[in-house]
Amino acid sequence: MTELLRQVFTEIEKLPAEQQDAIATRLLAELKDEQAWEKRFSATTNEQWDKLAQMVRQEIKDRKHN
């Protein structure tokens, strides 16, 4: 565990249980969200990234001409 994370937990421990649980709930939700994004990104193929890049290039090109 990093020193910064230790500091955070030390400060959280000073809070009432209700506030600790609220923070823990937010942190768990954030971790689950990060894990879901990581899973999505790792499942994306090079072909999908290339197609996305092509779409973005086309959108930029279209906006320049409007």
C-alpha positions in Angstrom: 0.0 0.0 0.0 1.3 3.5 -0.8 1.9 6.1 1.8 -0.7 8.3 0.3 -3.3 5.6 0.6 -2.3 4.9 4.2 -2.9 8.6 4.9 -6.3 8.5 3.4 -7.3 5.5 5.4 -6.0 7.1 8.6 -8.2 10.2 7.9 -11.2 8.1 7.0 -10.9 6.1 10.2 -11.5 9.3 12.1 -14.9 9.7 10.6 -18.2 8.3 11.9 -19.1 4.8 10.6 -21.8 6.2 8.4 -19.4 8.5 6.6 -16.8 5.7 6.3 -19.4 3.5 4.7 -20.4 6.3 2.3 -16.8 6.8 1.2 -16.3 3.0 0.9 -19.4 2.7 -1.3 -18.1 5.4 -3.6 -14.6 3.9 -3.8 -16.0 0.4 -4.6 -18.2 1.9 -7.3 -15.2 3.7 -8.8 -13.1 0.6 -8.7 -15.8 -1.5 -10.4 -16.2 1.2 -13.1 -12.4 1.3 -13.7 -12.4 -2.5 -14.0 -15.2 -2.5 -16.5 -13.4 0.1 -18.6 -10.2 -1.8 -18.5 -12.1 -5.0 -19.6 -13.7 -3.1 -22.5 -10.4 -1.5 -23.6 -8.5 -4.8 -23.5 -11.2 -6.5 -25.5 -11.0 -3.9 -28.3 -9.3 -5.3 -31.3 -6.8 -3.3 -33.5 -9.4 -3.4 -36.3 -11.9 -1.7 -34.0 -9.4 0.9 -32.9 -8.6 1.6 -36.6 -12.2 1.9 -37.5 -12.7 4.3 -34.6 -9.7 6.4 -35.6 -11.0 6.5 -39.2 -14.4 7.7 -37.9 -12.8 10.5 -35.9 -10.6 11.6 -38.8 -13.7 11.8 -41.0 -15.6 13.8 -38.4 -12.7 16.2 -38.1 -12.5 16.5 -41.9 -16.3 17.1 -42.1 -16.2 19.9 -39.5 -13.4 21.7 -41.3 -15.5 21.8 -44.4 -18.6 23.2 -42.7 
